[in-house]
Amino acid sequence: MRQISEVRLYHGNAKDLVLQIEDKSQDLILTDPPYDMKTSNIRTPPLTASTKEILVKNFKRILKPTGNLVIFVGLHDKFRWHEKLTKYGFALRSEIIMVYPPGIKSKKQFLPAHESVMHYSISKNYYFKEDSLYSDVYQTMRARGVTRNWGYDYKTAPAEKMHVTPKPLGLVQQLVETLSPPGGSVFDPFMGSGTTGEACVITGRKFIGGELITDIFEFARERIERAVEKSKNRWW
């Protein structure tokens, strides 16, 4: 059976894009916003509290009653996002911990060795495909251009030059399949290098993605177009 994916890509600000999405139209919001940290190799500054507020308010507006929200977070912004999300009625359902060898030296704190993947919903009747996650979920497919040491050849990946941190495609694909129905709609306002978009094409979900930085947007667009061609899908 040939899978058909509808893909809509936007080059622009996530705060503006989310306002254009129809009410109760999305089955899954899966995104990796900028973390609340500043380093020389990170090109996107942390989001302000007011921007987070606008995003969360509209996340609730655009999600279907059975929809899910998955957000990748770091140590400090994890709690700030959680405060905003619970304020607008989101309930934390689960947390996935991604472990990696630490790569940031520090004199006065323990070295970070993990990131969190937080799963929220606005209803107890959220969609969940049971028995779909496996113990080897992180090894299902190779990540595309990961800049941290996940055990992949990240030194030659374009992500190193662009200073982005893509997540493993295998994990994202599993999340898409578990938390959105076949043919469902997935939204990622911080799509970066396009991992969520590629996962949606592979699994036959509709995808709306946005990215602010021009060269990263172009990389994501070309990547998703290649995935569409490879999967013998077509644009709607």
C-alpha positions as CSV (number, residue, x, y, z in Angstrom):
1,M,0.0,0.0,0.0
2,R,1.4,3.4,-1.0
3,Q,1.6,6.0,1.8
4,I,0.6,9.5,1.0
5,S,2.0,12.4,3.1
6,E,0.8,16.0,3.0
7,V,3.7,18.3,3.9
8,R,3.6,22.0,4.6
9,L,6.8,23.8,5.4
10,Y,7.2,27.4,6.7
11,H,10.3,29.5,6.9
12,G,9.6,31.8,9.8
13,N,9.0,32.3,13.5
14,A,7.3,29.6,15.5
15,K,5.3,32.2,17.4
16,D,3.8,33.5,14.2
17,L,3.3,30.0,12.6
18,V,1.3,28.6,15.5
19,L,-1.3,31.3,15.2
20,Q,-2.0,30.1,11.6
21,I,-2.9,26.6,12.6
22,E,-6.6,25.6,12.7
23,D,-8.3,24.9,16.0
24,K,-8.4,21.2,17.1
25,S,-6.6,20.1,13.9
26,Q,-3.4,18.3,15.2
27,D,-3.1,14.8,16.5
28,L,0.5,15.3,17.7
29,I,2.8,18.2,18.5
30,L,6.3,16.9,18.5
31,T,9.0,19.5,18.9
32,D,12.5,20.4,20.1
33,P,12.5,24.1,21.0
34,P,15.7,26.0,22.0
35,Y,16.9,25.1,25.5
36,D,17.3,27.7,28.2
37,M,21.1,28.0,27.7
38,K,23.6,30.1,25.9
39,T,26.8,28.8,24.4
40,S,29.0,30.0,21.6
41,N,27.9,27.2,19.3
42,I,24.1,27.6,19.7
43,R,22.5,29.9,17.1
44,T,19.0,30.2,18.6
45,P,18.7,32.1,21.9
46,P,16.4,30.8,24.7
47,L,12.7,31.6,24.3
48,T,11.3,34.3,26.6
49,A,8.6,33.4,29.1
50,S,6.0,35.3,27.1
51,T,6.8,33.4,24.0
52,K,6.5,30.1,25.8
53,E,3.1,31.3,27.1
54,I,1.9,32.1,23.6
55,L,3.1,28.7,22.3
56,V,1.5,26.7,25.1
57,K,-1.8,28.5,24.9
58,N,-2.0,27.8,21.2
59,F,-0.7,24.3,21.5
60,K,-3.9,23.6,23.5
61,R,-6.0,25.4,21.0
62,I,-4.8,23.4,18.0
63,L,-4.6,19.9,19.5
64,K,-7.5,17.6,19.0
65,P,-9.2,16.3,22.3
66,T,-7.3,13.0,21.8
67,G,-4.1,14.7,20.8
68,N,-0.6,14.5,22.4
69,L,2.3,16.9,23.0
70,V,5.9,15.7,23.0
71,I,8.6,18.2,23.9
72,F,12.4,17.7,24.1
73,V,13.8,19.7,27.0
74,G,17.0,20.3,28.9
75,L,17.6,20.5,32.7
76,H,16.4,24.0,33.4
77,D,13.7,24.6,30.8
78,K,12.1,21.3,31.7
79,F,10.6,22.8,34.8
80,R,9.7,26.1,33.1
81,W,7.8,24.3,30.3
82,H,6.1,22.1,32.8
83,E,4.8,25.1,34.7
84,K,3.4,26.7,31.6
85,L,1.9,23.4,30.3
86,T,0.1,22.5,33.6
87,K,-1.2,26.1,33.8
88,Y,-3.1,25.5,30.5
89,G,-4.5,22.1,31.5
90,F,-1.8,19.8,30.1
91,A,-1.2,16.6,32.1
92,L,2.2,14.9,32.2
93,R,1.8,11.3,31.1
94,S,5.4,10.0,30.8
95,E,9.0,10.9,30.4
96,I,11.7,9.3,28.3
97,I,15.3,9.9,29.3
98,M,17.9,10.0,26.5
99,V,21.3,9.2,27.9
100,Y,24.6,10.2,26.2
101,P,28.2,10.6,27.2
102,P,28.7,14.1,28.6
103,G,30.4,16.5,26.3
104,I,30.4,19.8,28.3
105,K,33.2,20.5,30.8
106,S,32.2,22.2,34.0
107,K,34.1,23.2,37.2
108,K,31.2,23.7,39.6
109,Q,28.4,21.3,38.6
110,F,27.9,17.7,37.5
111,L,28.3,17.1,33.8
112,P,25.0,16.7,31.9
113,A,24.5,13.2,30.6
114,H,20.9,13.1,29.5
115,E,17.9,15.0,28.0
116,S,14.3,14.5,28.7
117,V,11.4,13.8,26.3
118,M,8.2,14.9,28.0
119,H,4.8,13.5,26.9
120,Y,1.7,15.5,27.8
121,S,-2.0,15.4,26.8
122,I,-5.1,17.5,27.5
123,S,-7.4,14.6,28.0
124,K,-7.3,11.2,29.6
125,N,-8.6,9.8,26.3
126,Y,-5.4,10.6,24.4
127,Y,-4.4,8.4,21.4
128,F,-1.8,5.8,22.2
129,K,-0.9,2.8,20.2
130,E,-0.2,0.1,22.8
131,D,2.7,-2.3,22.6
132,S,4.6,-0.2,20.1
133,L,7.7,0.8,22.0
134,Y,10.6,-1.7,22.3
135,S,13.7,-1.9,24.5
136,D,15.9,-1.2,21.5
137,V,14.0,1.9,20.4
138,Y,17.2,4.1,20.3
139,Q,18.8,1.6,17.9
140,T,16.0,1.3,15.4
141,M,17.4,3.7,12.8
142,R,20.6,5.8,12.7
143,A,20.2,9.5,13.7
144,R,20.8,12.1,11.0
145,G,23.8,14.3,11.8
146,V,23.8,14.2,15.6
147,T,26.4,16.6,17.0
148,R,26.8,14.8,20.4
149,N,28.4,11.5,20.8
150,W,25.6,9.0,20.3
151,G,27.9,6.5,18.9
152,Y,27.4,7.7,15.4
153,D,29.8,9.4,12.9
154,Y,28.7,12.9,13.8
155,K,31.9,14.6,12.8
156,T,31.2,14.5,9.1
157,A,27.5,15.4,9.5
158,P,26.2,18.8,8.2
159,A,24.6,19.3,11.6
160,E,28.1,20.1,13.1
161,K,28.5,23.0,10.7
162,M,24.9,24.3,11.3
163,H,25.2,23.9,15.1
164,V,22.0,22.0,15.6
165,T,21.3,18.9,17.6
166,P,19.0,16.5,15.7
167,K,17.4,13.7,17.6
168,P,17.6,10.0,16.6
169,L,15.2,9.3,13.7
170,G,14.4,5.9,15.1
171,L,13.1,7.4,18.4
172,V,11.1,10.2,16.6
173,Q,9.6,7.7,14.3
174,Q,8.5,5.5,17.2
175,L,6.9,8.5,18.9
176,V,5.0,9.5,15.8
177,E,3.6,6.0,15.3
178,T,2.7,5.6,19.0
179,L,1.1,9.0,19.6
180,S,-0.7,9.8,16.3
181,P,-3.1,7.6,14.3
182,P,-2.2,6.5,10.7
183,G,-2.8,9.4,8.4
184,G,-2.9,11.8,11.4
185,S,-1.5,15.3,11.5
186,V,1.8,16.2,13.2
187,F,3.0,19.8,13.9
188,D,6.6,20.8,14.7
189,P,7.2,24.6,14.9
190,F,10.9,24.1,15.7
191,M,11.7,21.4,13.0
192,G,15.4,22.1,12.8
193,S,17.0,19.7,10.3
194,G,13.7,18.0,9.6
195,T,13.8,14.8,11.7
196,T,10.1,14.9,12.6
197,G,9.1,15.7,9.0
198,E,11.1,12.7,7.7
199,A,9.5,10.4,10.3
200,C,6.0,11.6,9.2
201,V,6.8,10.9,5.6
202,I,8.1,7.4,6.4
203,T,4.9,6.6,8.4
204,G,2.4,8.3,6.2
205,R,1.4,11.1,8.6
206,K,0.6,14.7,7.5
207,F,3.2,17.2,8.6
208,I,3.4,20.9,9.3
209,G,6.9,22.2,10.1
210,G,8.5,25.6,10.6
211,E,12.1,26.8,11.0
212,L,13.5,30.3,11.4
213,I,17.1,30.0,10.3
214,T,17.5,30.0,6.6
215,D,20.2,27.4,6.0
216,I,18.7,25.0,8.5
217,F,15.3,25.4,6.8
218,E,16.8,24.7,3.4
219,F,18.5,21.6,4.7
220,A,15.3,20.3,6.3
221,R,13.3,21.1,3.1
222,E,15.7,19.1,0.9
223,R,15.8,16.2,3.4
224,I,12.1,15.9,3.6
225,E,11.7,16.2,-0.2
226,R,14.3,13.3,-0.6
227,A,12.2,11.3,1.9
228,V,9.1,11.9,-0.1
229,E,10.7,10.9,-3.3
230,K,12.3,7.8,-1.7
231,S,9.0,6.7,-0.2
232,K,7.2,7.3,-3.6
233,N,4.9,9.7,-2.0
234,R,3.6,12.9,-3.5
235,W,2.9,16.5,-2.3
236,W,-0.8,17.4,-1.7
